[in-house]
């Protein structure tokens, strides 16, 4: 896999944050005049796309509960072992 340059990594991180390739390119340090083209080109490079996809998957894995985690929580609720988060019980 090709190693990302500092600017490319910054572009990826800003793209994940904003979802806007042009803005990500500018914030990563590319020229405003060429940001739209650079942003678009960066998104077509397989190693950049792979880095972005891997980061998004990692973020998604942390945010979305797994099936086993949901079942454990629901089991605790059904058994009255889980306290109400709002202090109503």
N, CA, C and O atoms as a CHARMM CRD file, in Angstrom:
* protein
*
  356
    1    1 UNK  N      0.84500  -1.18900   0.00000 PROA 1      0.00000
    2    1 UNK  CA     0.00000   0.00000   0.00000 PROA 1      0.00000
    3    1 UNK  C      0.88800   1.25000   0.00000 PROA 1      0.00000
    4    1 UNK  O      1.88600   1.31300   0.71700 PROA 1      0.00000
    5    2 UNK  N      0.51900   2.21300  -0.79100 PROA 2      0.00000
    6    2 UNK  CA     1.25700   3.46700  -0.87200 PROA 2      0.00000
    7    2 UNK  C      1.04700   4.26300   0.40800 PROA 2      0.00000
    8    2 UNK  O     -0.07300   4.37700   0.90700 PROA 2      0.00000
    9    3 UNK  N      2.12900   4.80700   0.92800 PROA 3      0.00000
   10    3 UNK  CA     2.04100   5.60600   2.14800 PROA 3      0.00000
   11    3 UNK  C      1.52000   7.00200   1.81000 PROA 3      0.00000
   12    3 UNK  O      1.93800   7.61600   0.82800 PROA 3      0.00000
   13    4 UNK  N      0.60400   7.48500   2.63800 PROA 4      0.00000
   14    4 UNK  CA     0.04100   8.81500   2.43400 PROA 4      0.00000
   15    4 UNK  C      1.04700   9.88700   2.82600 PROA 4      0.00000
   16    4 UNK  O      1.80400   9.72700   3.78400 PROA 4      0.00000
   17    5 UNK  N      1.04300  10.97700   2.07400 PROA 5      0.00000
   18    5 UNK  CA     1.83700  12.13500   2.47000 PROA 5      0.00000
   19    5 UNK  C      1.10900  12.83100   3.62000 PROA 5      0.00000
   20    5 UNK  O     -0.04400  12.51500   3.91500 PROA 5      0.00000
   21    6 UNK  N      1.77400  13.75900   4.25200 PROA 6      0.00000
   22    6 UNK  CA     1.15700  14.51100   5.35500 PROA 6      0.00000
   23    6 UNK  C     -0.08500  15.24400   4.85200 PROA 6      0.00000
   24    6 UNK  O     -1.11900  15.24700   5.52000 PROA 6      0.00000
   25    7 UNK  N      0.01500  15.86400   3.67500 PROA 7      0.00000
   26    7 UNK  CA    -1.13300  16.59400   3.11600 PROA 7      0.00000
   27    7 UNK  C     -2.27800  15.64500   2.77900 PROA 7      0.00000
   28    7 UNK  O     -3.44200  15.96200   3.02200 PROA 7      0.00000
   29    8 UNK  N     -1.95100  14.48400   2.22100 PROA 8      0.00000
   30    8 UNK  CA    -2.99700  13.52800   1.86300 PROA 8      0.00000
   31    8 UNK  C     -3.71400  13.01600   3.10900 PROA 8      0.00000
   32    8 UNK  O     -4.93700  12.87900   3.11400 PROA 8      0.00000
   33    9 UNK  N     -2.95300  12.73500   4.15900 PROA 9      0.00000
   34    9 UNK  CA    -3.57300  12.27500   5.40200 PROA 9      0.00000
   35    9 UNK  C     -4.46200  13.37100   5.98200 PROA 9      0.00000
   36    9 UNK  O     -5.57400  13.10100   6.43500 PROA 9      0.00000
   37   10 UNK  N     -3.97000  14.60000   5.96500 PROA 10     0.00000
   38   10 UNK  CA    -4.77700  15.72100   6.45600 PROA 10     0.00000
   39   10 UNK  C     -6.04000  15.85600   5.61400 PROA 10     0.00000
   40   10 UNK  O     -7.12700  16.07300   6.14800 PROA 10     0.00000
   41   11 UNK  N     -5.89300  15.72600   4.29000 PROA 11     0.00000
   42   11 UNK  CA    -7.05500  15.78400   3.40400 PROA 11     0.00000
   43   11 UNK  C     -8.08100  14.73500   3.82500 PROA 11     0.00000
   44   11 UNK  O     -9.26700  15.03900   3.95500 PROA 11     0.00000
   45   12 UNK  N     -7.63000  13.51400   4.03400 PROA 12     0.00000
   46   12 UNK  CA    -8.53500  12.42800   4.41400 PROA 12     0.00000
   47   12 UNK  C     -9.25800  12.74400   5.72100 PROA 12     0.00000
   48   12 UNK  O    -10.47400  12.58400   5.82400 PROA 12     0.00000
   49   13 UNK  N     -8.50300  13.18700   6.70400 PROA 13     0.00000
   50   13 UNK  CA    -9.10200  13.48500   8.00500 PROA 13     0.00000
   51   13 UNK  C    -10.12600  14.61600   7.91200 PROA 13     0.00000
   52   13 UNK  O    -11.19200  14.54200   8.52300 PROA 13     0.00000
   53   14 UNK  N     -9.80600  15.64900   7.15600 PROA 14     0.00000
   54   14 UNK  CA   -10.76100  16.74800   6.97800 PROA 14     0.00000
   55   14 UNK  C    -11.95900  16.31100   6.13500 PROA 14     0.00000
   56   14 UNK  O    -13.07900  16.76700   6.36500 PROA 14     0.00000
   57   15 UNK  N    -11.72900  15.43600   5.16900 PROA 15     0.00000
   58   15 UNK  CA   -12.83800  14.94200   4.34500 PROA 15     0.00000
   59   15 UNK  C    -13.80800  14.13100   5.20700 PROA 15     0.00000
   60   15 UNK  O    -15.02500  14.25300   5.06200 PROA 15     0.00000
   61   16 UNK  N    -13.27500  13.31500   6.09300 PROA 16     0.00000
   62   16 UNK  CA   -14.12600  12.53400   6.99500 PROA 16     0.00000
   63   16 UNK  C    -14.92500  13.47500   7.89900 PROA 16     0.00000
   64   16 UNK  O    -16.09300  13.21900   8.19300 PROA 16     0.00000
   65   17 UNK  N    -14.29900  14.54500   8.32900 PROA 17     0.00000
   66   17 UNK  CA   -14.95500  15.52000   9.21100 PROA 17     0.00000
   67   17 UNK  C    -16.04200  16.30900   8.48500 PROA 17     0.00000
   68   17 UNK  O    -17.12400  16.52200   9.03200 PROA 17     0.00000
   69   18 UNK  N    -15.75800  16.74500   7.24400 PROA 18     0.00000
   70   18 UNK  CA   -16.66800  17.66100   6.55700 PROA 18     0.00000
   71   18 UNK  C    -17.51500  17.01700   5.46800 PROA 18     0.00000
   72   18 UNK  O    -18.62000  17.48100   5.18600 PROA 18     0.00000
   73   19 UNK  N    -17.00500  15.95000   4.85400 PROA 19     0.00000
   74   19 UNK  CA   -17.70300  15.34300   3.72000 PROA 19     0.00000
   75   19 UNK  C    -17.57400  16.16100   2.45000 PROA 19     0.00000
   76   19 UNK  O    -18.25400  15.88300   1.46200 PROA 19     0.00000
   77   20 UNK  N    -16.70900  17.17100   2.46000 PROA 20     0.00000
   78   20 UNK  CA   -16.54700  18.07000   1.32100 PROA 20     0.00000
   79   20 UNK  C    -15.08800  18.02600   0.86400 PROA 20     0.00000
   80   20 UNK  O    -14.19300  18.46200   1.58800 PROA 20     0.00000
   81   21 UNK  N    -14.85500  17.49500  -0.34100 PROA 21     0.00000
   82   21 UNK  CA   -13.48800  17.30700  -0.83900 PROA 21     0.00000
   83   21 UNK  C    -12.77000  18.63400  -1.06500 PROA 21     0.00000
   84   21 UNK  O    -11.57800  18.74500  -0.77700 PROA 21     0.00000
   85   22 UNK  N    -13.47800  19.63900  -1.57600 PROA 22     0.00000
   86   22 UNK  CA   -12.84700  20.93300  -1.83300 PROA 22     0.00000
   87   22 UNK  C    -12.41400  21.59000  -0.52700 PROA 22     0.00000
   88   22 UNK  O    -11.28000  22.05400  -0.40500 PROA 22     0.00000
   89   23 UNK  N    -13.30900  21.62600   0.43400 PROA 23     0.00000
   90   23 UNK  CA   -12.97800  22.22000   1.73400 PROA 23     0.00000
   91   23 UNK  C    -11.85400  21.44500   2.41600 PROA 23     0.00000
   92   23 UNK  O    -10.96200  22.03800   3.02200 PROA 23     0.00000
   93   24 UNK  N    -11.90300  20.12600   2.31700 PROA 24     0.00000
   94   24 UNK  CA   -10.85500  19.29800   2.91900 PROA 24     0.00000
   95   24 UNK  C     -9.49900  19.59300   2.29100 PROA 24     0.00000
   96   24 UNK  O     -8.48800  19.64400   2.99200 PROA 24     0.00000
   97   25 UNK  N     -9.47100  19.78500   0.98300 PROA 25     0.00000
   98   25 UNK  CA    -8.21100  20.09200   0.29100 PROA 25     0.00000
   99   25 UNK  C     -7.65000  21.43600   0.75300 PROA 25     0.00000
  100   25 UNK  O     -6.45200  21.55400   1.01000 PROA 25     0.00000
  101   26 UNK  N     -8.50600  22.43800   0.85900 PROA 26     0.00000
  102   26 UNK  CA    -8.05600  23.76600   1.31100 PROA 26     0.00000
  103   26 UNK  C     -7.52600  23.67500   2.73800 PROA 26     0.00000
  104   26 UNK  O     -6.45100  24.19500   3.03900 PROA 26     0.00000
  105   27 UNK  N     -8.27600  23.01900   3.61400 PROA 27     0.00000
  106   27 UNK  CA    -7.86000  22.91500   5.01300 PROA 27     0.00000
  107   27 UNK  C     -6.58500  22.09100   5.17400 PROA 27     0.00000
  108   27 UNK  O     -5.83700  22.27300   6.13400 PROA 27     0.00000
  109   28 UNK  N     -6.34300  21.18000   4.22300 PROA 28     0.00000
  110   28 UNK  CA    -5.13200  20.35100   4.27500 PROA 28     0.00000
  111   28 UNK  C     -3.90600  21.08700   3.74800 PROA 28     0.00000
  112   28 UNK  O     -2.78200  20.60100   3.87400 PROA 28     0.00000
  113   29 UNK  N     -4.12600  22.26500   3.15400 PROA 29     0.00000
  114   29 UNK  CA    -2.99300  23.06800   2.70500 PROA 29     0.00000
  115   29 UNK  C     -2.81400  23.16700   1.20700 PROA 29     0.00000
  116   29 UNK  O     -1.82800  23.73400   0.73600 PROA 29     0.00000
  117   30 UNK  N     -3.75100  22.62600   0.45300 PROA 30     0.00000
  118   30 UNK  CA    -3.67200  22.76900  -1.00100 PROA 30     0.00000
  119   30 UNK  C     -4.16100  24.16400  -1.39400 PROA 30     0.00000
  120   30 UNK  O     -4.89500  24.80300  -0.64000 PROA 30     0.00000
  121   31 UNK  N     -3.75900  24.62700  -2.55800 PROA 31     0.00000
  122   31 UNK  CA    -4.14300  25.94000  -3.06200 PROA 31     0.00000
  123   31 UNK  C     -5.65700  26.00400  -3.27700 PROA 31     0.00000
  124   31 UNK  O     -6.27000  25.04000  -3.73500 PROA 31     0.00000
  125   32 UNK  N     -6.24700  27.14900  -2.94100 PROA 32     0.00000
  126   32 UNK  CA    -7.68300  27.32400  -3.16900 PROA 32     0.00000
  127   32 UNK  C     -8.02600  27.23100  -4.64900 PROA 32     0.00000
  128   32 UNK  O     -9.11400  26.78400  -5.01200 PROA 32     0.00000
  129   33 UNK  N     -7.10000  27.65300  -5.49900 PROA 33     0.00000
  130   33 UNK  CA    -7.34600  27.61600  -6.94500 PROA 33     0.00000
  131   33 UNK  C     -7.47100  26.19200  -7.47200 PROA 33     0.00000
  132   33 UNK  O     -8.23100  25.93300  -8.40500 PROA 33     0.00000
  133   34 UNK  N     -6.73200  25.28000  -6.87700 PROA 34     0.00000
  134   34 UNK  CA    -6.73000  23.90100  -7.37400 PROA 34     0.00000
  135   34 UNK  C     -7.45400  22.93100  -6.44500 PROA 34     0.00000
  136   34 UNK  O     -7.49700  21.73200  -6.72400 PROA 34     0.00000
  137   35 UNK  N     -8.01400  23.42100  -5.36000 PROA 35     0.00000
  138   35 UNK  CA    -8.60400  22.55900  -4.33300 PROA 35     0.00000
  139   35 UNK  C     -9.70500  21.65200  -4.87600 PROA 35     0.00000
  140   35 UNK  O     -9.78200  20.48100  -4.50600 PROA 35     0.00000
  141   36 UNK  N    -10.55000  22.18000  -5.74300 PROA 36     0.00000
  142   36 UNK  CA   -11.65200  21.37200  -6.27500 PROA 36     0.00000
  143   36 UNK  C    -11.11600  20.19000  -7.07700 PROA 36     0.00000
  144   36 UNK  O    -11.58700  19.06200  -6.92600 PROA 36     0.00000
  145   37 UNK  N    -10.13400  20.45400  -7.92800 PROA 37     0.00000
  146   37 UNK  CA    -9.55100  19.40000  -8.76000 PROA 37     0.00000
  147   37 UNK  C     -8.77000  18.41000  -7.89700 PROA 37     0.00000
  148   37 UNK  O     -8.92100  17.19700  -8.04700 PROA 37     0.00000
  149   38 UNK  N     -7.94400  18.92400  -7.00200 PROA 38     0.00000
  150   38 UNK  CA    -7.14100  18.06500  -6.12500 PROA 38     0.00000
  151   38 UNK  C     -8.04700  17.19400  -5.25800 PROA 38     0.00000
  152   38 UNK  O     -7.80300  15.99700  -5.10100 PROA 38     0.00000
  153   39 UNK  N     -9.08400  17.79400  -4.70200 PROA 39     0.00000
  154   39 UNK  CA   -10.01400  17.03700  -3.86600 PROA 39     0.00000
  155   39 UNK  C    -10.65400  15.90200  -4.63200 PROA 39     0.00000
  156   39 UNK  O    -10.74000  14.77700  -4.13800 PROA 39     0.00000
  157   40 UNK  N    -11.10200  16.19500  -5.83500 PROA 40     0.00000
  158   40 UNK  CA   -11.71600  15.17500  -6.67800 PROA 40     0.00000
  159   40 UNK  C    -10.71500  14.08500  -7.04900 PROA 40     0.00000
  160   40 UNK  O    -11.03300  12.89700  -6.99300 PROA 40     0.00000
  161   41 UNK  N     -9.51300  14.49100  -7.42600 PROA 41     0.00000
  162   41 UNK  CA    -8.46700  13.52100  -7.78500 PROA 41     0.00000
  163   41 UNK  C     -8.10100  12.64000  -6.59100 PROA 41     0.00000
  164   41 UNK  O     -7.93100  11.42900  -6.73200 PROA 41     0.00000
  165   42 UNK  N     -7.98300  13.25400  -5.42600 PROA 42     0.00000
  166   42 UNK  CA    -7.62700  12.47700  -4.23700 PROA 42     0.00000
  167   42 UNK  C     -8.63900  11.37600  -3.96600 PROA 42     0.00000
  168   42 UNK  O     -8.26600  10.27300  -3.56800 PROA 42     0.00000
  169   43 UNK  N     -9.90700  11.66600  -4.17700 PROA 43     0.00000
  170   43 UNK  CA   -10.94300  10.67200  -3.90200 PROA 43     0.00000
  171   43 UNK  C    -10.94000   9.52000  -4.89800 PROA 43     0.00000
  172   43 UNK  O    -11.58600   8.50000  -4.65800 PROA 43     0.00000
  173   44 UNK  N    -10.22500   9.66200  -6.01300 PROA 44     0.00000
  174   44 UNK  CA   -10.14400   8.57300  -6.99400 PROA 44     0.00000
  175   44 UNK  C     -8.90400   7.70700  -6.78600 PROA 44     0.00000
  176   44 UNK  O     -8.78800   6.64400  -7.39600 PROA 44     0.00000
  177   45 UNK  N     -7.98200   8.14400  -5.94100 PROA 45     0.00000
  178   45 UNK  CA    -6.75600   7.37300  -5.70400 PROA 45     0.00000
  179   45 UNK  C     -7.07400   6.21900  -4.75000 PROA 45     0.00000
  180   45 UNK  O     -7.55900   6.44300  -3.64100 PROA 45     0.00000
  181   46 UNK  N     -6.80100   4.98700  -5.18300 PROA 46     0.00000
  182   46 UNK  CA    -7.19200   3.81800  -4.38100 PROA 46     0.00000
  183   46 UNK  C     -6.64500   3.81900  -2.95100 PROA 46     0.00000
  184   46 UNK  O     -7.35900   3.44000  -2.02300 PROA 46     0.00000
  185   47 UNK  N     -5.40300   4.23300  -2.76100 PROA 47     0.00000
  186   47 UNK  CA    -4.83500   4.19200  -1.41500 PROA 47     0.00000
  187   47 UNK  C     -5.44800   5.25500  -0.50900 PROA 47     0.00000
  188   47 UNK  O     -5.53400   5.06000   0.70300 PROA 47     0.00000
  189   48 UNK  N     -5.87300   6.37100  -1.08300 PROA 48     0.00000
  190   48 UNK  CA    -6.55400   7.39900  -0.28800 PROA 48     0.00000
  191   48 UNK  C     -7.96500   6.93400   0.04200 PROA 48     0.00000
  192   48 UNK  O     -8.41700   7.06100   1.18000 PROA 48     0.00000
  193   49 UNK  N     -8.65600   6.39900  -0.94900 PROA 49     0.00000
  194   49 UNK  CA   -10.00800   5.88200  -0.73400 PROA 49     0.00000
  195   49 UNK  C     -9.99400   4.76900   0.31500 PROA 49     0.00000
  196   49 UNK  O    -10.88000   4.69900   1.16600 PROA 49     0.00000
  197   50 UNK  N     -8.99000   3.90700   0.24900 PROA 50     0.00000
  198   50 UNK  CA    -8.87100   2.81200   1.21000 PROA 50     0.00000
  199   50 UNK  C     -8.67200   3.34700   2.63200 PROA 50     0.00000
  200   50 UNK  O     -9.28000   2.84600   3.57800 PROA 50     0.00000
  201   51 UNK  N     -7.82300   4.36000   2.77600 PROA 51     0.00000
  202   51 UNK  CA    -7.59100   4.96300   4.09400 PROA 51     0.00000
  203   51 UNK  C     -8.89200   5.56000   4.63900 PROA 51     0.00000
  204   51 UNK  O     -9.23300   5.35600   5.80400 PROA 51     0.00000
  205   52 UNK  N     -9.60800   6.29200   3.79800 PROA 52     0.00000
  206   52 UNK  CA   -10.87700   6.90200   4.22200 PROA 52     0.00000
  207   52 UNK  C    -11.87800   5.82000   4.61100 PROA 52     0.00000
  208   52 UNK  O    -12.52900   5.92200   5.65000 PROA 52     0.00000
  209   53 UNK  N    -12.00500   4.78000   3.78200 PROA 53     0.00000
  210   53 UNK  CA   -12.94400   3.69500   4.07300 PROA 53     0.00000
  211   53 UNK  C    -12.60600   2.99800   5.38700 PROA 53     0.00000
  212   53 UNK  O    -13.49700   2.68900   6.17800 PROA 53     0.00000
  213   54 UNK  N    -11.30800   2.75100   5.62000 PROA 54     0.00000
  214   54 UNK  CA   -10.88700   2.10500   6.86700 PROA 54     0.00000
  215   54 UNK  C    -11.21500   2.96900   8.07900 PROA 54     0.00000
  216   54 UNK  O    -11.69400   2.46400   9.09400 PROA 54     0.00000
  217   55 UNK  N    -10.95900   4.26500   7.97600 PROA 55     0.00000
  218   55 UNK  CA   -11.26600   5.18000   9.09000 PROA 55     0.00000
  219   55 UNK  C    -12.77000   5.24400   9.35100 PROA 55     0.00000
  220   55 UNK  O    -13.19900   5.22900  10.50500 PROA 55     0.00000
  221   56 UNK  N    -13.57400   5.31700   8.28400 PROA 56     0.00000
  222   56 UNK  CA   -15.02600   5.37300   8.45300 PROA 56     0.00000
  223   56 UNK  C    -15.55400   4.08800   9.08300 PROA 56     0.00000
  224   56 UNK  O    -16.45400   4.13100   9.92200 PROA 56     0.00000
  225   57 UNK  N    -15.00300   2.95600   8.68600 PROA 57     0.00000
  226   57 UNK  CA   -15.41800   1.67000   9.25900 PROA 57     0.00000
  227   57 UNK  C    -15.08300   1.63500  10.74500 PROA 57     0.00000
  228   57 UNK  O    -15.88900   1.18400  11.55900 PROA 57     0.00000
  229   58 UNK  N    -13.89800   2.11000  11.09300 PROA 58     0.00000
  230   58 UNK  CA   -13.48200   2.14200  12.49200 PROA 58     0.00000
  231   58 UNK  C    -14.41400   3.02500  13.31900 PROA 58     0.00000
  232   58 UNK  O    -14.80600   2.66000  14.42700 PROA 58     0.00000
  233   59 UNK  N    -14.76200   4.17600  12.77700 PROA 59     0.00000
  234   59 UNK  CA   -15.67700   5.09300  13.46700 PROA 59     0.00000
  235   59 UNK  C    -17.04500   4.44300  13.63100 PROA 59     0.00000
  236   59 UNK  O    -17.65500   4.52400  14.69700 PROA 59     0.00000
  237   60 UNK  N    -17.51900   3.80100  12.57300 PROA 60     0.00000
  238   60 UNK  CA   -18.82600   3.14000  12.60700 PROA 60     0.00000
  239   60 UNK  C    -18.83300   2.01600  13.63600 PROA 60     0.00000
  240   60 UNK  O    -19.79900   1.86600  14.38400 PROA 60     0.00000
  241   61 UNK  N    -17.76500   1.22800  13.67700 PROA 61     0.00000
  242   61 UNK  CA   -17.68200   0.11700  14.62600 PROA 61     0.00000
  243   61 UNK  C    -17.76300   0.59700  16.06700 PROA 61     0.00000
  244   61 UNK  O    -18.31400  -0.09900  16.92000 PROA 61     0.00000
  245   62 UNK  N    -17.22500   1.77000  16.34900 PROA 62     0.00000
  246   62 UNK  CA   -17.25500   2.30600  17.70800 PROA 62     0.00000
  247   62 UNK  C    -18.62500   2.87700  18.06800 PROA 62     0.00000
  248   62 UNK  O    -19.00200   2.88300  19.23900 PROA 62     0.00000
  249   63 UNK  N    -19.37000   3.35400  17.07600 PROA 63     0.00000
  250   63 UNK  CA   -20.63200   4.04900  17.33900 PROA 63     0.00000
  251   63 UNK  C    -21.83900   3.12800  17.35000 PROA 63     0.00000
  252   63 UNK  O    -22.81200   3.39900  18.05400 PROA 63     0.00000
  253   64 UNK  N    -21.79600   2.04400  16.58500 PROA 64     0.00000
  254   64 UNK  CA   -22.96800   1.18800  16.42800 PROA 64     0.00000
  255   64 UNK  C    -22.82700  -0.04500  17.30900 PROA 64     0.00000
  256   64 UNK  O    -21.81100  -0.74000  17.26900 PROA 64     0.00000
  257   65 UNK  N    -23.85900  -0.30700  18.10300 PROA 65     0.00000
  258   65 UNK  CA   -23.84300  -1.45200  19.00500 PROA 65     0.00000
  259   65 UNK  C    -23.88100  -2.75400  18.20800 PROA 65     0.00000
  260   65 UNK  O    -24.58100  -2.86200  17.20200 PROA 65     0.00000
  261   66 UNK  N    -23.13100  -3.71800  18.66600 PROA 66     0.00000
  262   66 UNK  CA   -23.13800  -5.05300  18.07300 PROA 66     0.00000
  263   66 UNK  C    -24.35900  -5.80700  18.59900 PROA 66     0.00000
  264   66 UNK  O    -24.91800  -5.44900  19.63700 PROA 66     0.00000
  265   67 UNK  N    -24.76400  -6.84000  17.88600 PROA 67     0.00000
  266   67 UNK  CA   -25.93000  -7.62900  18.27600 PROA 67     0.00000
  267   67 UNK  C    -25.83700  -8.17800  19.68500 PROA 67     0.00000
  268   67 UNK  O    -26.80800  -8.11900  20.43900 PROA 67     0.00000
  269   68 UNK  N    -24.68000  -8.71100  20.05100 PROA 68     0.00000
  270   68 UNK  CA   -24.50300  -9.27700  21.38800 PROA 68     0.00000
  271   68 UNK  C    -24.65000  -8.20100  22.46700 PROA 68     0.00000
  272   68 UNK  O    -25.22900  -8.44800  23.52500 PROA 68     0.00000
  273   69 UNK  N    -24.12700  -7.02000  22.19000 PROA 69     0.00000
  274   69 UNK  CA   -24.23000  -5.91100  23.13800 PROA 69     0.00000
  275   69 UNK  C    -25.69400  -5.51200  23.35200 PROA 69     0.00000
  276   69 UNK  O    -26.10700  -5.24300  24.48000 PROA 69     0.00000
  277   70 UNK  N    -26.46600  -5.47400  22.28200 PROA 70     0.00000
  278   70 UNK  CA   -27.89100  -5.13500  22.36700 PROA 70     0.00000
  279   70 UNK  C    -28.63500  -6.19700  23.16600 PROA 70     0.00000
  280   70 UNK  O    -29.45700  -5.87100  24.02300 PROA 70     0.00000
  281   71 UNK  N    -28.34900  -7.46600  22.88700 PROA 71     0.00000
  282   71 UNK  CA   -29.01600  -8.55000  23.60900 PROA 71     0.00000
  283   71 UNK  C    -28.69100  -8.51500  25.10000 PROA 71     0.00000
  284   71 UNK  O    -29.56700  -8.75400  25.93000 PROA 71     0.00000
  285   72 UNK  N    -27.45100  -8.22300  25.44100 PROA 72     0.00000
  286   72 UNK  CA   -27.07400  -8.12600  26.85500 PROA 72     0.00000
  287   72 UNK  C    -27.83400  -6.99700  27.54100 PROA 72     0.00000
  288   72 UNK  O    -28.32000  -7.16300  28.66000 PROA 72     0.00000
  289   73 UNK  N    -27.93700  -5.86000  26.88000 PROA 73     0.00000
  290   73 UNK  CA   -28.65500  -4.71700  27.44900 PROA 73     0.00000
  291   73 UNK  C    -30.14100  -5.05000  27.62900 PROA 73     0.00000
  292   73 UNK  O    -30.71600  -4.80000  28.68800 PROA 73     0.00000
  293   74 UNK  N    -30.75100  -5.61300  26.59100 PROA 74     0.00000
  294   74 UNK  CA   -32.17800  -5.94200  26.67400 PROA 74     0.00000
  295   74 UNK  C    -32.44500  -6.98200  27.75600 PROA 74     0.00000
  296   74 UNK  O    -33.46800  -6.91700  28.43800 PROA 74     0.00000
  297   75 UNK  N    -31.54900  -7.92600  27.91600 PROA 75     0.00000
  298   75 UNK  CA   -31.69500  -8.92800  28.96700 PROA 75     0.00000
  299   75 UNK  C    -31.66000  -8.25900  30.34100 PROA 75     0.00000
  300   75 UNK  O    -32.46300  -8.59800  31.21000 PROA 75     0.00000
  301   76 UNK  N    -30.75200  -7.32600  30.54400 PROA 76     0.00000
  302   76 UNK  CA   -30.67500  -6.60000  31.82100 PROA 76     0.00000
  303   76 UNK  C    -31.94900  -5.80100  32.07300 PROA 76     0.00000
  304   76 UNK  O    -32.43400  -5.74400  33.20300 PROA 76     0.00000
  305   77 UNK  N    -32.49100  -5.18500  31.02900 PROA 77     0.00000
  306   77 UNK  CA   -33.72800  -4.40600  31.16600 PROA 77     0.00000
  307   77 UNK  C    -34.87500  -5.32700  31.55300 PROA 77     0.00000
  308   77 UNK  O    -35.64200  -5.02000  32.46500 PROA 77     0.00000
  309   78 UNK  N    -34.99400  -6.45200  30.86300 PROA 78     0.00000
  310   78 UNK  CA   -36.08800  -7.39400  31.14400 PROA 78     0.00000
  311   78 UNK  C    -36.00600  -7.94900  32.56600 PROA 78     0.00000
  312   78 UNK  O    -37.03200  -8.22000  33.19100 PROA 78     0.00000
  313   79 UNK  N    -34.80200  -8.11400  33.06600 PROA 79     0.00000
  314   79 UNK  CA   -34.60900  -8.66800  34.41200 PROA 79     0.00000
  315   79 UNK  C    -34.60400  -7.58800  35.49300 PROA 79     0.00000
  316   79 UNK  O    -34.45300  -7.88800  36.67800 PROA 79     0.00000
  317   80 UNK  N    -34.76700  -6.35000  35.08300 PROA 80     0.00000
  318   80 UNK  CA   -34.79000  -5.24800  36.04100 PROA 80     0.00000
  319   80 UNK  C    -33.41500  -4.92000  36.60500 PROA 80     0.00000
  320   80 UNK  O    -33.30700  -4.28500  37.65400 PROA 80     0.00000
  321   81 UNK  N    -32.37000  -5.34800  35.91700 PROA 81     0.00000
  322   81 UNK  CA   -31.00300  -5.10500  36.38600 PROA 81     0.00000
  323   81 UNK  C    -30.44100  -3.78200  35.87700 PROA 81     0.00000
  324   81 UNK  O    -29.44500  -3.28400  36.40100 PROA 81     0.00000
  325   82 UNK  N    -31.06700  -3.22500  34.87600 PROA 82     0.00000
  326   82 UNK  CA   -30.57800  -1.97500  34.27400 PROA 82     0.00000
  327   82 UNK  C    -31.36000  -0.81400  34.86400 PROA 82     0.00000
  328   82 UNK  O    -32.58900  -0.79100  34.80000 PROA 82     0.00000
  329   83 UNK  N    -30.65600   0.14300  35.43500 PROA 83     0.00000
  330   83 UNK  CA   -31.29800   1.31600  36.02700 PROA 83     0.00000
  331   83 UNK  C    -31.73100   2.28000  34.93200 PROA 83     0.00000
  332   83 UNK  O    -31.09300   2.38300  33.88400 PROA 83     0.00000
  333   84 UNK  N    -32.81500   2.97500  35.19200 PROA 84     0.00000
  334   84 UNK  CA   -33.30200   4.00300  34.28000 PROA 84     0.00000
  335   84 UNK  C    -32.26700   5.12200  34.21400 PROA 84     0.00000
  336   84 UNK  O    -31.83000   5.62200  35.25100 PROA 84     0.00000
  337   85 UNK  N    -31.88100   5.50900  33.03400 PROA 85     0.00000
  338   85 UNK  CA   -30.85100   6.53300  32.86500 PROA 85     0.00000
  339   85 UNK  C    -31.32100   7.91700  33.29600 PROA 85     0.00000
  340   85 UNK  O    -30.50300   8.81400  33.50300 PROA 85     0.00000
  341   86 UNK  N    -32.62000   8.09400  33.43200 PROA 86     0.00000
  342   86 UNK  CA   -33.16200   9.40200  33.77900 PROA 86     0.00000
  343   86 UNK  C    -33.55200   9.49400  35.25400 PROA 86     0.00000
  344   86 UNK  O    -34.09500  10.50700  35.69400 PROA 86     0.00000
  345   87 UNK  N    -33.27500   8.43700  36.01400 PROA 87     0.00000
  346   87 UNK  CA   -33.57100   8.44800  37.44200 PROA 87     0.00000
  347   87 UNK  C    -35.04900   8.34700  37.75800 PROA 87     0.00000
  348   87 UNK  O    -35.48200   8.80400  38.81600 PROA 87     0.00000
  349   88 UNK  N    -35.83500   7.75800  36.86600 PROA 88     0.00000
  350   88 UNK  CA   -37.27600   7.66800  37.07400 PROA 88     0.00000
  351   88 UNK  C    -37.70000   6.38400  37.77400 PROA 88     0.00000
  352   88 UNK  O    -38.86800   6.24100  38.13500 PROA 88     0.00000
  353   89 UNK  N    -36.78300   5.45400  37.97100 PROA 89     0.00000
  354   89 UNK  CA   -37.18300   4.21200  38.63300 PROA 89     0.00000
  355   89 UNK  C    -36.59400   4.09400  40.01700 PROA 89     0.00000
  356   89 UNK  O    -36.83500   3.10400  40.70800 PROA 89     0.00000
